[in-house]
Structures are given as structure tokens and as C-alpha cells.
Amino acid sequence: MEIGNEDGFDRSGSYEKRFNQFATAIRTKYPQLKIISTVGGKNDFLSSRFSMPKEKMDLVDEHFYRNSLEMQDMANLYDKYDRKGPKVFVGEWATREGFPTTNFNSALGDAAFMTGLERNSDVVIMSCYAPLFVNVNPGGMQWKSDLIGYNTLISYGSPSYHVQKMFSQNLGNQVVMIDTKNIPTQEKKPNARDSAAGVQPKLIPAMFFSATKNTETGIIYLKVVNSTSTSQNVKIDLQGKEKVASQGKEIAIKADNPEDTNSITEPNKIVPFTTTAKGLGKHFHENFPAYSVTVFQLQTK
């Protein structure tokens, strides 16, 4: 149960007192419930102008709406998060580029961010994309850049929708540690507000990775995001005693232009495709297309 919503916008400073009152009452009557604090609504919990509520929260709620480069820059946000603090619910988040539904550049930002969520799933135990639906008819939109578009007859998924589906359907129950070297970079320029505050451009990664394993089936799900404009040849080395089958499954989605998207008239312009991956093993090279998100299913034995 969450107490409040986006109280980071509340300048009255009353949230701490209100949280304590509600948390005490809820825990007295319903001790089995987990309590979420909204002070993470703008990531304010981490830098916070709020003092810590006296009643302990079980989770904090983080909200992020960013452009693609900003979301890619946040792929390592939780890598150094305090493991002794409350867990995290990323209750609202999205890369917001494209109209009326998100384009492929948004899908790249979403995928990069989700590699960080997967990698830190010991801390980030829930997440929820927003907004979900948009009526694409004139006058039917409330929020720009949504996940699924529809009219009275047809619905379609944006590239971000398909990326979300790829991640959710290819997930193990154990995080596999990844070490990367010589990753291509890209320049992230500050927005107008940060620029005015003296923030300088910086280099950030342009490829992102996560891996999980199903300990019952032995399948490793390796996810790779290539946000660069060129294909990238990557050497993959799997450590450990287990053998890796020479064939597996590859699920990929890509675009010729990151601003490409799906629509009512072209609902399947950008969708995932599945192929049999060959030449796999504990050590192999793979070429990842420009502007692509790829999931490998590697069978260990």
C-alpha cells in the first residue's frame, strides 16, 4: 500500500508527518501489508529535501519520465544503491519520444533502463510503465507518448510495447553477473535546465547488457541493447563449468531509423522476429545490428 503520490511536488513539508500517521494506523490493523513511500516520486528520496519518516517504509516509489539518452544514462542508477535501505518500486516510468505512441528511440531508452532494473532486481522488486493506452483519434489524447495505441476498431503496440514483452517473457530467476570491456560510447548533452546550471556534456555507454538464468531449465537469457548507428561485433565469453548448446533462440527487434514507429495504418512496421541462433558455445562472436534490442536464449547443460 502506497501512502501518497508524488509528494515530492508538495512544498508544504507535511509529508513526513502524514506518512507517520498513516503508517502507524495501517501497521496496527494490517501488519501483513508492505508500505510504500512516495518521497521517491522525483528521485527525491536519494538526494532528498525530506527528512526520513520515523515510521520505516518497506519500499520507495520512483517516477521517471525522460528522453532516450537520459534513460540510457540511468541504466546504472541502482548499481550502487544502498542494499540495507528500503526496496524500490519504479511506479511510473517511460522514455517519452514519439507521437502518439513511442518510437524506436524510446524503445532503446526503455530497454537500456530495464537492463539496469534486471541487474538490480534484488533492490528493484517492482516496476510499472506509464501511460499504457492512448486513443489516437483527434482530441482523444491526454498524455503524449503512450505504450499502446487504439481507435474504435484497431489497437497496436508501439516498439516500446514489444521491448517490454521481450523482457518480460525472457526472464530467469537468477541474475548472472556480466563484466564488459571496450563498450562504445555516445555524448549526452545537458538539457536547457542542466546547461544553465553549468552541467557539461559527458560520454555514456551506447550498449547495454543484462543476463538472467532459469535454474530449473538451465536457460540463460542474455539481453543486448545497441543504440549506436552501426552494427557492433561482440565477443561473448561464458565462465563456469556448464556446457552451452551450439544452437539456441534469438529474438530481436530493430529499426532502420530510431524515429521509426508503429501506427494504426502500420501496426507491424517494427516487431520482434525470432530465429535459430547457431555457432553458440561458451565463447562466440555475435554481430548486433544498429538500433537493435536482442535476446538470446542459451541452453546450458
VOPAGU-2260 file (C-alpha; in pm, 1 decimal, decimal comma):
REM VOPAGU-2260
SITE   aa  ch    i         X         Y         Z
SITE  MET   A    0       0,0       0,0       0,0
SITE  GLU   A    1     140,6     336,6    -102,6
SITE  ILE   A    2      93,6     645,0     113,4
SITE  GLY   A    3      53,0     949,7    -109,2
SITE  ASN   A    4     161,9    1006,8    -468,1
SITE  GLU   A    5     441,3    1229,3    -597,9
SITE  ASP   A    6     462,7    1427,2    -276,2
SITE  GLY   A    7     798,7    1547,2    -399,9
SITE  PHE   A    8     594,6    1827,5    -555,8
SITE  ASP   A    9     446,8    1925,3    -215,9
SITE  ARG   A   10     631,6    2231,5     -85,5
SITE  SER   A   11     446,6    2237,2     247,8
SITE  GLY   A   12     680,6    1987,0     409,5
SITE  SER   A   13     388,9    1799,2     563,9
SITE  TYR   A   14     453,2    1458,4     409,6
SITE  GLU   A   15     671,8    1319,5     687,6
SITE  LYS   A   16     400,9    1380,6     949,0
SITE  ARG   A   17     124,3    1244,6     727,7
SITE  PHE   A   18     327,0     935,2     634,9
SITE  ASN   A   19     393,4     855,0    1000,1
SITE  GLN   A   20      23,9     886,9    1090,0
SITE  PHE   A   21     -92,9     661,1     808,3
SITE  ALA   A   22     187,8     407,0     850,0
SITE  THR   A   23     120,2     369,5    1223,3
SITE  ALA   A   24    -253,7     319,9    1167,9
SITE  ILE   A   25    -205,7      73,1     880,3
SITE  ARG   A   26      53,6    -139,3    1058,3
SITE  THR   A   27    -158,3    -153,2    1372,5
SITE  LYS   A   28    -455,6    -303,2    1189,4
SITE  TYR   A   29    -288,8    -472,4     891,1
SITE  PRO   A   30      66,9    -573,0     992,6
SITE  GLN   A   31      98,9    -802,2     689,5
SITE  LEU   A   32      90,0    -511,6     441,6
SITE  LYS   A   33     405,6    -364,5     290,6
SITE  ILE   A   34     410,3      15,4     292,9
SITE  ILE   A   35     541,8     224,1       3,0
SITE  SER   A   36     658,2     582,5      50,0
SITE  THR   A   37     602,7     836,3    -225,1
SITE  VAL   A   38     904,0    1051,6    -138,4
SITE  GLY   A   39    1085,4     884,2    -424,6
SITE  GLY   A   40     840,0    1042,6    -667,9
SITE  LYS   A   41    1106,4    1252,0    -843,1
SITE  ASN   A   42    1403,4    1053,1    -717,5
SITE  ASP   A   43    1392,2    1298,5    -428,3
SITE  PHE   A   44    1441,0    1019,7    -178,2
SITE  LEU   A   45    1802,7     981,9    -282,6
SITE  SER   A   46    1903,2    1348,8    -280,9
SITE  SER   A   47    1619,7    1437,8     -55,5
SITE  ARG   A   48    1497,2    1763,8      79,3
SITE  PHE   A   49    1275,3    1545,9     300,9
SITE  SER   A   50    1385,8    1401,5     631,9
SITE  MET   A   51    1339,5    1028,6     680,2
SITE  PRO   A   52     991,2     944,7     813,1
SITE  LYS   A   53    1009,3     798,3    1161,0
SITE  GLU   A   54     793,9     506,0    1053,0
SITE  LYS   A   55    1004,1     279,4     833,7
SITE  MET   A   56     886,6     231,3     475,3
SITE  ASP   A   57     929,2    -106,5     305,9
SITE  LEU   A   58     962,4      44,5     -41,7
SITE  VAL   A   59    1008,3     383,8    -204,8
SITE  ASP   A   60     825,7     480,8    -523,7
SITE  GLU   A   61    1041,2     629,2    -800,3
SITE  HIS   A   62     895,6     806,5   -1106,3
SITE  PHE   A   63    1096,6     882,2   -1420,4
SITE  TYR   A   64     989,9    1041,2   -1748,8
SITE  ARG   A   65    1293,0    1116,1   -1965,1
SITE  ASN   A   66    1419,5    1126,7   -2322,1
SITE  SER   A   67    1613,4     833,5   -2464,5
SITE  LEU   A   68    1965,2     948,5   -2379,0
SITE  GLU   A   69    1860,6    1038,0   -2025,8
SITE  MET   A   70    1711,2     693,3   -1973,7
SITE  GLN   A   71    2020,4     528,1   -2117,4
SITE  ASP   A   72    2229,4     730,5   -1875,4
SITE  MET   A   73    2014,1     590,4   -1592,2
SITE  ALA   A   74    2088,6     226,6   -1676,8
SITE  ASN   A   75    2333,3     211,7   -1383,8
SITE  LEU   A   76    2117,1     416,8   -1143,6
SITE  TYR   A   77    2070,1     138,0    -890,7
SITE  ASP   A   78    2411,3     -28,9    -922,4
SITE  LYS   A   79    2534,7     145,5    -606,8
SITE  TYR   A   80    2203,1     172,8    -426,0
SITE  ASP   A   81    2214,6     104,8     -50,6
SITE  ARG   A   82    2131,7    -265,3     -12,3
SITE  LYS   A   83    2037,3    -205,2     351,4
SITE  GLY   A   84    1777,2      59,5     266,5
SITE  PRO   A   85    1417,1      15,6     152,9
SITE  LYS   A   86    1337,9    -171,9    -167,8
SITE  VAL   A   87    1235,0      20,2    -478,9
SITE  PHE   A   88     909,6      30,6    -675,1
SITE  VAL   A   89     959,9     220,8   -1001,6
SITE  GLY   A   90     590,5     302,1   -1008,9
SITE  GLU   A   91     582,1     528,7   -1315,0
SITE  TRP   A   92     842,0     546,4   -1585,0
SITE  ALA   A   93     881,1     580,6   -1960,7
SITE  THR   A   94    1108,4     712,0   -2230,4
SITE  ARG   A   95     896,9     980,7   -2392,3
SITE  GLU   A   96     981,2    1027,8   -2757,9
SITE  GLY   A   97     732,5     978,0   -3039,8
SITE  PHE   A   98     369,2    1059,1   -3101,0
SITE  PRO   A   99     104,3     937,2   -3026,9
SITE  THR   A  100     284,5     619,4   -2921,4
SITE  THR   A  101     656,5     591,8   -2860,8
SITE  ASN   A  102     910,1     547,6   -3140,3
SITE  PHE   A  103    1208,7     313,7   -3157,1
SITE  ASN   A  104    1440,0     562,3   -2988,5
SITE  SER   A  105    1211,6     534,1   -2686,5
SITE  ALA   A  106    1232,1     156,6   -2709,2
SITE  LEU   A  107    1611,3     181,1   -2693,4
SITE  GLY   A  108    1592,4     403,6   -2385,3
SITE  ASP   A  109    1340,6     170,9   -2219,5
SITE  ALA   A  110    1550,0    -137,2   -2295,0
SITE  ALA   A  111    1869,4      21,3   -2161,6
SITE  PHE   A  112    1693,7     123,7   -1839,2
SITE  MET   A  113    1540,6    -222,7   -1796,7
SITE  THR   A  114    1882,8    -388,6   -1817,2
SITE  GLY   A  115    1964,6    -189,3   -1503,7
SITE  LEU   A  116    1638,2    -292,7   -1337,3
SITE  GLU   A  117    1711,0    -659,0   -1409,9
SITE  ARG   A  118    2069,1    -631,8   -1292,9
SITE  ASN   A  119    1949,9    -480,1    -964,6
SITE  SER   A  120    1639,6    -690,9    -909,9
SITE  ASP   A  121    1748,8    -758,0    -552,0
SITE  VAL   A  122    1661,0    -392,2    -487,2
SITE  VAL   A  123    1410,7    -300,8    -759,1
SITE  ILE   A  124    1136,2    -553,0    -690,1
SITE  MET   A  125     855,2    -392,4    -894,9
SITE  SER   A  126     819,0    -154,9   -1188,7
SITE  CYS   A  127     530,1     -19,4   -1392,3
SITE  TYR   A  128     542,0     158,1   -1728,6
SITE  ALA   A  129     309,7     456,1   -1778,0
SITE  PRO   A  130      92,0     562,2   -1950,5
SITE  LEU   A  131     -46,7     242,8   -2101,3
SITE  PHE   A  132    -320,4     333,2   -2357,1
SITE  VAL   A  133    -389,1     626,0   -2588,5
SITE  ASN   A  134    -686,3     695,3   -2813,5
SITE  VAL   A  135    -520,0     808,4   -3136,7
SITE  ASN   A  136    -831,8     984,6   -3266,4
SITE  PRO   A  137    -812,5    1367,6   -3269,3
SITE  GLY   A  138    -887,2    1500,6   -2921,8
SITE  GLY   A  139    -855,0    1155,9   -2764,8
SITE  MET   A  140    -509,9    1200,6   -2611,8
SITE  GLN   A  141    -438,3    1305,8   -2254,6
SITE  TRP   A  142     -69,2    1222,1   -2225,7
SITE  LYS   A  143     182,7    1220,5   -2508,2
SITE  SER   A  144     390,4     909,1   -2585,2
SITE  ASP   A  145     195,6     604,0   -2470,2
SITE  LEU   A  146     261,5     230,7   -2494,1
SITE  ILE   A  147     -45,5     103,2   -2686,0
SITE  GLY   A  148    -249,3     297,2   -2941,6
SITE  TYR   A  149    -610,3     230,8   -3039,6
SITE  ASN   A  150    -917,9     366,9   -3214,6
SITE  THR   A  151   -1268,7     223,8   -3225,1
SITE  LEU   A  152   -1162,0     -74,1   -3438,3
SITE  ILE   A  153    -788,7    -138,4   -3407,7
SITE  SER   A  154    -517,6    -147,9   -3144,3
SITE  TYR   A  155    -141,9    -181,0   -3187,4
SITE  GLY   A  156     170,1    -197,6   -2976,0
SITE  SER   A  157     448,5      58,0   -3000,0
SITE  PRO   A  158     812,4     -54,7   -3033,1
SITE  SER   A  159     840,1       3,8   -2657,5
SITE  TYR   A  160     548,7    -235,7   -2602,3
SITE  HIS   A  161     728,6    -509,8   -2791,4
SITE  VAL   A  162    1051,1    -445,9   -2598,4
SITE  GLN   A  163     859,8    -470,0   -2269,3
SITE  LYS   A  164     713,9    -800,4   -2386,0
SITE  MET   A  165    1054,4    -934,4   -2490,1
SITE  PHE   A  166    1197,2    -856,6   -2148,2
SITE  SER   A  167     905,0    -999,6   -1951,5
SITE  GLN   A  168     883,8   -1324,8   -2148,4
SITE  ASN   A  169    1257,8   -1395,9   -2132,9
SITE  LEU   A  170    1347,6   -1376,2   -1767,3
SITE  GLY   A  171    1517,5   -1619,0   -1531,9
SITE  ASN   A  172    1503,6   -1642,0   -1155,2
SITE  GLN   A  173    1875,1   -1577,3   -1100,7
SITE  VAL   A  174    2082,6   -1276,5   -1206,0
SITE  VAL   A  175    2400,1   -1362,4   -1396,1
SITE  MET   A  176    2691,5   -1126,8   -1339,7
SITE  ILE   A  177    2823,1    -950,8   -1650,4
SITE  ASP   A  178    3159,0    -779,3   -1696,9
SITE  THR   A  179    3200,1    -558,4   -2004,0
SITE  LYS   A  180    3503,4    -409,5   -2175,5
SITE  ASN   A  181    3561,0    -164,3   -2462,8
SITE  ILE   A  182    3195,2     -60,7   -2485,6
SITE  PRO   A  183    3117,9     208,9   -2747,6
SITE  THR   A  184    3014,3     545,2   -2606,0
SITE  GLN   A  185    2797,4     838,5   -2706,9
SITE  GLU   A  186    2776,9    1200,3   -2599,2
SITE  LYS   A  187    2492,5    1304,2   -2373,3
SITE  LYS   A  188    2434,9    1678,8   -2385,6
SITE  PRO   A  189    2266,9    1850,4   -2088,0
SITE  ASN   A  190    1911,3    1975,8   -2120,2
SITE  ALA   A  191    1840,2    2350,2   -2100,1
SITE  ARG   A  192    1798,5    2347,5   -1721,3
SITE  ASP   A  193    2116,7    2148,2   -1658,4
SITE  SER   A  194    2309,5    2356,5   -1909,1
SITE  ALA   A  195    2206,2    2673,2   -1726,4
SITE  ALA   A  196    2332,9    2514,1   -1406,4
SITE  GLY   A  197    2673,3    2455,0   -1564,8
SITE  VAL   A  198    2636,8    2083,8   -1635,6
SITE  GLN   A  199    2878,1    1976,1   -1909,6
SITE  PRO   A  200    2828,0    1714,6   -2184,2
SITE  LYS   A  201    2951,7    1368,3   -2091,3
SITE  LEU   A  202    3017,6    1032,8   -2251,5
SITE  ILE   A  203    2783,6     748,9   -2161,2
SITE  PRO   A  204    2767,6     385,4   -2279,8
SITE  ALA   A  205    2594,5     313,6   -2609,8
SITE  MET   A  206    2548,0     -59,7   -2548,8
SITE  PHE   A  207    2375,7    -219,9   -2251,7
SITE  PHE   A  208    2357,4    -574,5   -2118,2
SITE  SER   A  209    2181,2    -793,5   -1864,7
SITE  ALA   A  210    2158,3   -1168,7   -1811,8
SITE  THR   A  211    1943,1   -1399,0   -1601,7
SITE  LYS   A  212    1919,6   -1773,9   -1570,2
SITE  ASN   A  213    1632,9   -2015,2   -1515,7
SITE  THR   A  214    1787,0   -2253,1   -1263,5
SITE  GLU   A  215    1529,8   -2524,6   -1344,9
SITE  THR   A  216    1567,9   -2534,2   -1723,7
SITE  GLY   A  217    1928,2   -2412,8   -1742,6
SITE  ILE   A  218    1837,7   -2141,8   -1997,9
SITE  ILE   A  219    2039,7   -1819,3   -1982,0
SITE  TYR   A  220    1860,8   -1511,0   -2115,1
SITE  LEU   A  221    2119,1   -1266,0   -2246,8
SITE  LYS   A  222    1985,5    -920,7   -2340,2
SITE  VAL   A  223    2186,4    -678,6   -2552,6
SITE  VAL   A  224    2088,9    -323,0   -2648,6
SITE  ASN   A  225    2277,2    -150,0   -2930,6
SITE  SER   A  226    2177,4     215,9   -2952,3
SITE  THR   A  227    2454,0     307,2   -3197,3
SITE  SER   A  228    2403,3     379,4   -3567,0
SITE  THR   A  229    2639,4      97,0   -3668,2
SITE  SER   A  230    2642,2    -279,0   -3613,2
SITE  GLN   A  231    2863,2    -398,3   -3329,1
SITE  ASN   A  232    3057,1    -723,6   -3323,2
SITE  VAL   A  233    3075,4    -851,9   -2966,0
SITE  LYS   A  234    3282,5   -1135,2   -2821,1
SITE  ILE   A  235    3088,3   -1327,2   -2557,4
SITE  ASP   A  236    3269,6   -1542,0   -2300,9
SITE  LEU   A  237    3067,1   -1752,0   -2058,2
SITE  GLN   A  238    3250,4   -1858,6   -1744,9
SITE  GLY   A  239    3171,4   -2167,0   -1538,4
SITE  LYS   A  240    3170,5   -2544,3   -1570,0
SITE  GLU   A  241    2842,9   -2581,6   -1759,7
SITE  LYS   A  242    2839,9   -2652,5   -2131,3
SITE  VAL   A  243    2643,4   -2435,7   -2373,7
SITE  ALA   A  244    2446,7   -2586,4   -2663,1
SITE  SER   A  245    2563,4   -2488,0   -3011,4
SITE  GLN   A  246    2210,7   -2377,7   -3106,7
SITE  GLY   A  247    1969,2   -2150,4   -2924,7
SITE  LYS   A  248    1697,6   -1896,8   -2987,2
SITE  GLU   A  249    1745,1   -1533,2   -3088,2
SITE  ILE   A  250    1465,5   -1278,0   -3050,7
SITE  ALA   A  251    1543,0    -935,2   -3192,3
SITE  ILE   A  252    1376,5    -607,5   -3279,3
SITE  LYS   A  253    1541,1    -328,9   -3480,0
SITE  ALA   A  254    1472,7     -19,3   -3686,3
SITE  ASP   A  255    1643,9     147,7   -3978,9
SITE  ASN   A  256    1582,8     486,4   -3816,8
SITE  PRO   A  257    1536,9     538,7   -3440,6
SITE  GLU   A  258    1246,3     773,9   -3509,8
SITE  ASP   A  259    1051,9     498,9   -3690,0
SITE  THR   A  260     742,0     370,9   -3512,7
SITE  ASN   A  261     420,4     174,0   -3545,5
SITE  SER   A  262      80,8     327,2   -3612,3
SITE  ILE   A  263    -282,9     248,1   -3684,4
SITE  THR   A  264    -200,9     221,2   -4055,6
SITE  GLU   A  265     129,0      34,7   -3999,8
SITE  PRO   A  266      78,1    -162,7   -3677,3
SITE  ASN   A  267     351,7    -416,2   -3754,5
SITE  LYS   A  268     620,5    -194,3   -3903,7
SITE  ILE   A  269     856,5    -270,4   -3613,2
SITE  VAL   A  270     801,8    -604,0   -3439,6
SITE  PRO   A  271    1031,2    -871,6   -3296,8
SITE  PHE   A  272    1146,0   -1163,6   -3510,0
SITE  THR   A  273    1268,0   -1499,7   -3384,5
SITE  THR   A  274    1542,7   -1707,0   -3545,1
SITE  THR   A  275    1757,8   -2007,9   -3458,0
SITE  ALA   A  276    2098,0   -1891,8   -3335,8
SITE  LYS   A  277    2383,9   -2116,8   -3445,1
SITE  GLY   A  278    2752,2   -2133,9   -3362,8
SITE  LEU   A  279    2694,6   -2073,9   -2995,1
SITE  GLY   A  280    2908,0   -2203,9   -2710,8
SITE  LYS   A  281    3096,6   -2082,1   -2409,4
SITE  HIS   A  282    3291,7   -1850,0   -2639,3
SITE  PHE   A  283    3141,8   -1695,4   -2953,6
SITE  HIS   A  284    3115,7   -1373,4   -3151,7
SITE  GLU   A  285    2786,8   -1210,1   -3244,1
SITE  ASN   A  286    2702,7    -912,5   -3463,9
SITE  PHE   A  287    2432,7    -684,2   -3321,1
SITE  PRO   A  288    2259,1    -459,4   -3577,1
SITE  ALA   A  289    2238,7     -83,5   -3540,6
SITE  TYR   A  290    1942,8      36,3   -3335,8
SITE  SER   A  291    1850,6    -304,3   -3202,5
SITE  VAL   A  292    1744,1    -496,0   -2892,8
SITE  THR   A  293    1834,2    -865,3   -2886,8
SITE  VAL   A  294    1756,2   -1151,9   -2650,7
SITE  PHE   A  295    1949,0   -1477,5   -2668,2
SITE  GLN   A  296    1822,0   -1796,3   -2510,7
SITE  LEU   A  297    2133,7   -2000,1   -2435,8
SITE  GLN   A  298    2078,8   -2357,5   -2323,0
SITE  THR   A  299    2327,2   -2477,3   -2063,8
SITE  LYS   A  300    2367,9   -2838,8   -1958,2
